[in-house]
Amino acid sequence: MADGSKFNMAWVGIGASAGGLEALSVLAKNLPAQANATYIVVQHMAPQHKSLLRDLVSRETHLTVVEISSGVVPKPDHIYITPPNSNLSIANGRLELLPPDQTPSAPKPSIDGFFIDLADEIGPRAIGVILSGTGSDGAFGVRAIRAAGGITIAQDEASAKYDGMPMSAQRTGCIDLVLPPEDIGVKFKEILETSRDAEGLAALMPPVNSLAEINQLLFAQTNVDFRDYKPSTIHRRIERRMAALGLERIADYVERLRADKDEVETLFRDMLISVTSFFRDQQEFKRFDTAIKRIVEEHDDTLPLRVWVPGCATGEEAYSIAMLFAEAMGGPDTIDRNRLQIFASDIDREALKVGRRGLYPASSMTKVSEDLLTRYFTAVGDSFKVVKPLRDVILFAEHNVSQDPPFLNLDLVCCRNLLIYFGQELQYRVMSRMYTALKEDGLVFLGMAESMTGVENLFLRDSTGGKIFRKREAADVDLAPLRPSARAQMRTVQRLEEQAARHENREDGRFAALVSTLGPNAVLVTSDYKLRRVFGEIDDFVSIPSGDVKGASVDYLKGRLANEARVLISLAQRGEMARHSGLLPMPGGTNERALRLSVYPLPSERGGETLYLLVFAETDESAEELALVDENPGDELVVRELRRQLASTRETLQQTIEELETSNEELQSLNEELQSTNEELQSTNEELETANEELQSTNEELITVNEEQQINSMELSLVTKELESILAHLALPVVVLDLRLNVVRASNEARKVLSIPSEAPKVHIAQCELPDGFPRPLSFLPDVVERGETVELEYELNGTPSVVRAVPYRNARNQLAGAVMMVVPAGLKALV
C-alpha cells in the first residue's frame, strides 16, 4: 500500500447505478465549495452509450466537473466522471482508464475494482460512497477501504430509488455512515474533520435509523403517528431534546425513551410546536378581512357560518378570526352559535386548555388594535381575557387532522403554518379532507410559507389574492387517502353531483342574456382552453354538436379559428378585458362572408374561476374587401380596418413570441429530463444484465445442490438394499418397531415365527400371531420406547431355551426412534 500521507487531500470514490443520477445530483448540489477533497464518480452505464452525466451534474453544482482521461491527476474540489465502457484504476496518484471486463453481465465500470485500488493507493484518506443501484457492486470495495482506515458511507434506504447496492454494502458491516445524499454533501466537512474519530462519525448520524422506533414509542404512548411528518422537522426536535439531556448518540436517546415515559411525553409536546399569535402576518389578515366581509354579506342567515381552525395551538389565531367575523356581523353582542360556529382543533391537550380559558398575557397583545382590545377583551391583572360571547362561538376540541374525520359543511378552513411540517403525501391527504369538508365555494386560508402545490385540481386562488384559496367546483379529488366508508363515499359523490348541477343552472342563467345581445353563436371556455358549453348553431365553425362538452378544447375549431381563439383568450386573460379579432374568412374557403371572433372574460360572482365567452359574429363585410386595398387606397373604411388589424396582429405576434419562448424553455427542460431518464434507463438495462448473471449463478448453485441430493439419494437407496438383503438372509428373528410399536422392518425368520404378514409390513405388534409362551410384547416394549431401557426375557422356542431381547434405538439427533426386538437361543446370548 502506498503511504496515504503523501496525498494532502481526501479522495472520494462515489459508486452508483440505477437511480444513481438523481442521488448524485442531490449530493453534488450540497457539496461544499472548498473541502480539500476530489470526487471521482463511477456510474454503471451501457458500454456504447454516449454519456451526458458530466453535463447533467454540472448543472447542479458550483464545482468543476470533468470527464476522466487516462493519466489525469485529480485536483481538489473537482468532480471526475468515468467515461462509458472503461474501468478505472489509480497508479502513482494518477487516474488510469482500463478496458472493461468483457463478461456480458460484469458492471462497467467496476465499483469494486476502483474502490480496491483506492484503498491500496490512498489508504486512510480514501472515502467510499455507495449510492442508489441494484445488485451488489461496491460491497467488496467498501471492505477494502474500511480495512485501509478510510471512511465508508451508504445512501439510506428511504431516499434510494433502488436500495440493492446500499443495502449490500451495509450488510458487510463495514459502513460508517448511513445518510441521505443531501446530508452527505452538507456534512462533508464534518465527515473529513471526524474521519479519525469513530464516536464523532456516529454523532453525525441523523436519527434516521432509530426514527422508526422513536415513532413507535411516541405512537404507543400518545396514539399520534408522526411517520408522515417531514423527517427534518422530527430530526430537529430530537436533536433539541438530546442537547437538553447532554446526549450525543441517538442510541443513548432511544434507550432513554424506552425507560422514561416522561421523556416520551416531553418529546411529544416538543413535536407539537404549539406556537401562534394574534393576527400573525398582518398584511395577509387585511386581505383575509376583505374575504370574511364578502362571506358574511353573501351568506344565508338562516344557517350558521361554520369555520375550522386545525392546529389552533393555544387559540390566538382562532380568536383573531372570530373577531374579524364579529366585526363583519356587527360586533361582539351580535354573534352567537346560531350565527357563527368556529371549531378550533389540536392534538396538544395543554394548549387547548389555554385556548378554552381565553386568558393571555399583555405581551401577546402587541398586534391587537386598541379598538379590538377594548371591545373583545377584559383586563385581569396583567393579562387579558377574551369576552364571553367570543369564547362561546369557539369550540376547542382534541382532533388529529391527519387521522380523525374532518368537520363538515364548512364555509372556511384556516390552516396556517401547519402543512409546513407535513410530508407531501400527508399534505395531500389533509387537503383532500378539507376539500370534502368545505361547502361549495368554501375558502382556505394558508400561511405565508405554504402553497397549493400538488392540489391545484382542488383549489384555485381567490380573487382577494394572498394566501386565500377557493374550492374548485366539482373538482376530481382523489378520495383514496381518506379511506371513507361506502356510505361516506356515496354522500361525497352526491354532493359533487349536486354542485355540478347547480353550476350548470347558474351558467344557463348567466349567459341567456349575453348570448342574445353579443351573438347567437358562442362557446363558453375555461382559462385552460377547455370547452364548457356550446350555444347556438356553430357547425360552420366547429364539428361538435350543441350541448355539454367534456374534454374538448378550442383546438376543435376549424382552420385559423383555433389559433386565433387561443391568442384572444390569452390576451383577455392578461388584460382582463374583452378582445376582438380582425376580419377572418369563413371556414370552408368561401369569400362571400367574413367573421369576427370576440372573447369576453366572465369572472365568477363569488371570486371563483374566470370563464371566457367566445362569440362568432358574422359581419356584412365580405372577405374579398380585404383584397381590394391596393385598388382603393383612399377607402377610409378599409384603411381603418387594416390599421386595426395591424395593431391586433402586432399584439398577437407579441403574445405568440412570449408563448414560443415559454414553450422553448419547457422543451429545453423536457429535453434535459428525457436525457436524464435515458441515462437512468441505460443504467437500469446494465443492472438487468447484472441481475441475469446473478440468476445464472444462483441456477448453477441450485444445480450443484440438486446433484448433491441425487448422490445422497443413490447412497440411501444402496444402504436400503443392503439392509433388506441382510434381513432376508438372517437366521434369527429380528423385528424393528417405531415409537408406536408398529413393525417397520422384520427378517424373514421373524415373519415366520411371529406370523407377520409380508403384504402389510407396517402392522402393530399386537396384531401378530405370537407362538405359545411368547412374552406379551405390550408388557415390556412400552418401557423400551418410553424410557430407553433394554429388556431381556427368557422363554422356550420350539423346545429350545431362548432369550427375547428388546433394545431402544436412536436417530441421528440422538432421539428415541423405536426398538429392536430379537429372539436369540440361550447359548448365543453372550454373542449379542
CORWOHU-V275917 format. One line per field, one symbol per residue. ss: DSSP state (~ for helix, > for strand, _ for the rest). psi: psi as a letter, one per 40 degrees, with the letter a starting at -180 (. if undefined). burial: + if it has 16 or more other C-alpha atoms within 10 Angstrom, else -. A space follows every 10 residues. Layout:
ss: ???
psi: ???
burial: ???
//
This chain:
ss: ___~~~___> >>>>>>___~ ~~~~~~~~~_ ______>>>> >>>_______ __~~~~~~__ ___>>>>___ _>_____>>> >_____>>>> >__>>>>>__ __________ ~~~~~~~~~~ ~~~~~>>>>> ________~~ ~~~~~~~___ >>>>>_____ ___~~~~~~~ ~_____>>>_ ~~~~~~_~~~ ~~~____~~~ ~~~~______ ~~~~~~~~~~ ~~______>_ ~~~~~~~~~~ ~~~~~____~ ~~~~~~~~~_ ~~~~~~~~~~ ~~________ _~~~~~~~~~ ~~~~~~~~__ ____>>>>>> _____~~~~~ ~~~~~~~~~_ _~~~_____> >>>>>>__~~ ~~~~~~~_>> >~~~~____~ ~~~~~~>>>> __>>>>_~~~ ~~_>>>>>__ _________> >>>>>___~~ ~>_~~~~~~~ ~~~~~~~>>> >>>>>>____ ________>> >______>>> >________~ ~~___~~~~~ ~~~~~~~~~~ ~~~~~~~~~~ ~~~~~~~~__ _>>>>____> >>>>>_____ _>____>>__ __>~~~>___ ~~~~~~~~~~ ~~~~~___>> ___>>_____ ___>>>>>>> >>________ >>>>>>>>>_ __~~~~~~__ _____~~~~~ ~~~~~~~~~~ ~~~~~~~~~~ ~~~~~~~~~~ ~~~~~~~~~~ ~~~~~~~~~~ ~~~~~~~~~~ ~~~~~~~~~~ ~~~~~~~~~~ ~~~~~~~~~_ __>>>>>>__ _>>>>>_~~~ ~~~_______ ___>~~~___ ______~~~~ ~~~~~~~___ >>>>>>>__> >>>>>>>>>> _____>>>>> >>>>>~~~~~ ~_
psi: hiheeeheii hhhhhibhed ddddddddde iidhefiihh hghhiidehh heddddddee ieihhihhih eihiiifihh hhiifiihih hfeihhhiii hehdehhhih dddddddddd ddbeeihhhh aiiiaehedd dddddddeea hhhiiiddeh dheddddddd eeefhdihii ddddddeddd dddedehddd dddehifdde dddddddddd defhhedeih dddddddddd ddddefhdhd ddddddddeh dddddddddd ddfghiihfh gddddddddd dddddddeih eeiihhhhgi febeeddddd ddddddddee ideeiaeedh hhhhiiehdd dddddddfhi ideeedehid dddddeiihg bfihhhiddd ddehhhihhh dediiiiifi dihgghfdde eiiddddddd dddddddiih fiihhiidei ifhefdedii hiedaafhii hihfighhed edfiiddddd dddddddddd dddddddddd edddddddie hihhiiefeh hdihhahfde difhiiaihh eiieeeiibe dddddddddd ddddefiiii iahiiiieei ediiiihhhh hgiiefeahh ihhhhhhiie iiedddeedd dgeehddddd dddddddddd dddddddddd dddddddddd dddddddddd dddddddddd dddddddddd dddddddddd dddddddddd ddddddddeh eihhhhiade fihdiiiddd dddefhhdeg dgiideeihi ihehihdeed ddddddefih hhhiihhfeh hihhhhiiii adefiheaih hihhiddedd d.
burial: ---+----++ ++++++++++ ++++++++++ ++---+++++ +++++++--- +-++-+++-- +++-++++-- ---+-+++++ ++++++++++ --+-+++--+ ----++++++ ++++++++++ ++++++++++ ++++++++++ ++++++-+++ +++++++--+ ++++++++++ ---+++++++ +++++++++- ++-++----+ +++++++++- +--++++++- ---++++-++ +--+--+++- ++-----+++ --++-++--- ---+--++++ ++-+-+++++ ---++--++- +++-+----- ---+++++++ ++++++++++ +++++++++- ++--+++-++ +++++++++- ++-+++-+++ ----+----- --+--++--- ---+++--++ +-++++++++ ++---+++-+ ++++++++++ ++++-+++++ ++++++++++ +++++++--- -+--+-++++ +++--+++++ ++++--+--- -+-------- -+--++--+- ---------- +---+--+++ +++++++-++ +++++--+-- ++-------- --+++-+++- ++-+++++++ +++----+++ +++++++--- --++++++++ ++----++++ ++++++++-- -++--+---- -------+-- -+--+--+-- -+--++---- ---------- ----++--++ ++++++++++ +-+------- ---------- ---------- ------+--- -++++++++- ++++++++++ +-++-+---- -++-+----+ ---------+ ++-++--+-+ ---++++--- -++++++++- -----+++++ ++++++---- --
//
